Amino acid sequence: IKVYVEADTEIRRERFLKRACAERNQDLENAKKHWDYITVAGEKYIKPFRNDADIIINGNTNLKYFSQILEYIYTITNNFDD
């Protein structure tokens, strides 16, 4: 199953910068440069596959709810009888 997570650019940016600084010990300037790079790469390599996804999830939602959605998808896709 192909899952595409779609979220508002500003929400993605905010989450990315927060993780980069807090969890990866990047300084803010370096994190912003990294963000610019991955944004361009995402437009080129990731976004074109949106139309091929089996499921498109709204990533704007709160992360706890989002985790529950992913857990549910994992559960239903791993419980098929052979």
C-alpha positions in Angstrom: 0.0 0.0 0.0 1.4 3.4 -1.0 0.6 6.2 1.5 1.2 9.8 0.7 1.1 12.3 3.6 0.1 15.8 2.6 0.6 18.7 4.9 0.7 22.4 4.7 4.2 23.8 3.9 4.3 26.0 7.0 3.4 23.2 9.3 6.0 20.9 7.7 8.6 23.6 8.0 7.8 24.3 11.6 8.0 20.6 12.5 11.2 20.1 10.6 13.0 23.1 12.1 11.9 22.1 15.6 13.2 18.5 15.2 16.4 19.7 13.5 17.3 22.0 16.3 16.0 20.0 19.3 16.7 16.4 18.2 19.6 16.7 15.7 21.4 19.6 17.3 21.5 21.6 14.1 21.8 25.4 14.4 18.8 27.3 13.0 20.6 28.7 10.0 21.9 25.3 8.9 18.4 23.8 9.5 16.9 26.5 7.3 19.4 25.7 4.5 18.6 22.0 4.8 14.9 22.8 4.7 15.3 24.7 1.4 17.2 21.8 -0.1 14.7 19.1 0.9 11.8 21.3 -0.2 13.1 21.5 -3.7 14.0 17.7 -3.7 10.5 16.9 -2.4 8.8 18.8 -5.2 11.0 17.0 -7.8 11.1 13.4 -6.4 8.2 12.9 -3.9 5.2 15.1 -5.0 4.9 13.5 -8.5 4.0 10.2 -6.8 0.9 11.7 -5.0 -1.3 10.5 -7.8 -0.1 6.9 -7.5 -0.8 6.7 -3.8 -3.5 4.3 -2.5 -4.1 6.5 0.5 -3.6 10.2 1.0 -3.5 11.3 4.6 -3.9 14.9 5.8 -0.7 15.5 7.8 -2.0 18.8 9.2 -3.7 17.0 12.0 -2.2 16.6 15.5 0.7 14.1 15.5 -0.9 11.8 18.1 -4.0 11.3 15.9 -1.7 10.9 12.9 0.2 8.1 14.7 -3.1 6.3 15.4 -3.9 6.5 11.7 -0.6 5.0 10.8 -0.9 2.3 13.4 -4.3 1.4 12.0 -3.0 1.1 8.5 -0.1 -1.0 9.8 -2.6 -3.3 11.6 -4.9 -3.8 8.6 -2.1 -4.4 6.1 -0.3 -7.0 8.3 -3.3 -9.1 9.2 -4.0 -10.8 5.8 -4.2 -14.6 5.8 -1.8 -16.2 3.5 
